[in-house]
Amino acid sequence: MRSYLLRSRTVAAALLTVVLAACGSGSGTGSGGFGGPGAGDPYFPKAGNGGYDVTHYGLDLAHDPRAHHLTGTATITARATRDLSALNLDLKGLDVESVTVDGVTARWSRDGQELTVRPRGALDRDARFRVVVRYSGAPETVTDPDGSEEGWLRTADGALALGQPTGSMAWFPGNHHPSDKATYGIAVTVPEGLRAVSNGEPAGEETKGGRTTYRWRVGEPMASYLATLAIGRYEVDRTRTADGLPVFTAVDPSQAAVSRAVLARIPEVVAWAERTFGPYPFSSAGAVVERPGDAGYALETQNRPVFPGAPDTGLLVHEIAHQWYGNSVTPRTWRDMWLNEGFATYAQWLWQEDHGGDTAQRTFDSLYAGGYFPDAATNAALWSFPPADPPDAAHISATPVYWRGAMVLHKIRQTVGDDAFAALLRGWAQEHRHGTADTAGFTAYVEKTAPGKDFRAIWAEWLHGEGRPGSP
Ligand SMILES: [Zn+2]
């Protein structure tokens, strides 16, 4: 998630006694042709759904910030992965007006975030089908188990949608789990004078009757938590990298002056990241910069990360690195968050090392010695749980997932050497490009690429072990 900015937020979260353990169960999965209300996530059991695989979301939305009202038509194209007499979508809040499956009105019911759809006729395994949901209402802000806010955030001049881990269900129905990625077409109509920015590339805009429709097209698979929508007044800049990759930035006017220099480095950071991680996985890059306070953290939304205020270079590097690690290679469940955050944090260490700053070894040593963070509590929090096994949903974005996750990567680098490690970073991104991956897949990949090395102690002590390992 999130980042780095969030040093203070993660500390605050660690001090809270959050007892919001993931609740509910995935019961009902697989019986009687029901798709089931969850995708089997260990921390968010109701997130996502069983029985189908979405290939494309067509979202046609209209929003008026002054009325705080959203109207939407979601056209979800999917393939059944088993025979289905009913299937679930995730949708939080909002009023459903109608549901059709393949053009035929379907029965539906709601229970919390679960929208259960019963098509007129059963869907056979492997059938391709299209669900259309019409809905409207006042979209909600979601408070996560760790106390941070996501979903639909109201801003001074509009709105901002952020979805990690579960907030996208606050603005469109879907299979809201990272294991199901899809392409998107997003059309957003807003009062004339405002702009709507999303993922992918702009695909046209038109104004009539005092309203402007902005269209966006996402041609590469995207996990729904990486979908974003930023509505408001923005200064927009379109440029290209030296390789021709389109770069689209949208900046709140109050942040334009302070953001200009760092955003001008996007092509340089992308070029460095391509040398380090391999080919850029998507067909455009960029950034959205909102006012500080419009969001509590930065997020690596696909193609263009969202920042609350001008980022520093380290944070920009972090979120751009996520385009490879997280957005292209997506965690299979929320337990695998360290595959996002450990890599994006290590990317910052590599950037520093390549640009005259501390070496990764020095950063690692400082963390191990307990002197990296300015406060003792965060230095101690590093050892509060193993990065691959967060204790509950409130800790998937906590300190060990980021920094101890990066330390795992550094231990691998120490074991295989710099050249093999560089190849491993690129190879992992290539092997799972536009897919999903989990921790067991990663350790198997490392062992396969370095057959003569012994990683057992690294997995046991650094990745899965409780407490601070006995030696650095
Ligand atoms: Zn991150």
Boltz pocket constraint, residues with backbone or C-beta under 6 A from the ligand:
constraints:
  - pocket:
      binder: B
      contacts: [[A, 1], [A, 2], [A, 3], [A, 300], [A, 318], [A, 322], [A, 340], [A, 341], [A, 344]]
      max_distance: 6.0
